[in-house]
């Protein structure tokens, strides 16, 4: 059938190492994410006070804030229910005072025939 169902409330999250060495205050649960291509979807948990490293996105980075609040390096605050889309080439970092859970989607536009 091609369907995958993941009980995110009871699945073990992995140590977050997608931007370099493991960041203990963050974890992620791969859904369709592939580390080699850097594309797909994953859930991300950030503990209160967690900070992402500054990073570049070769493709789109989009996320839906499911719980808590995330603050981007320009001061923008994203709360539960906000869907945020960063275009390719974006460089940023974020942090959370409250802790948060995100559904993250990283993808690149397909150019037919390339």
KAVEN-V876488 format. One line per field, one symbol per residue. phi: phi as a letter, one per 30 degrees, with the letter a starting at -180 (. if undefined). A space follows every 10 residues. Layout:
phi: ???
This chain:
phi: .icbcbdddb cddcddbdbk eecddbbbbd cbdcdddibk cacbcbdeid bddebccdbd bbacdcbibb ccdcjdccce jdccbcdejd babbbbdcja bbccbcabdd ceid
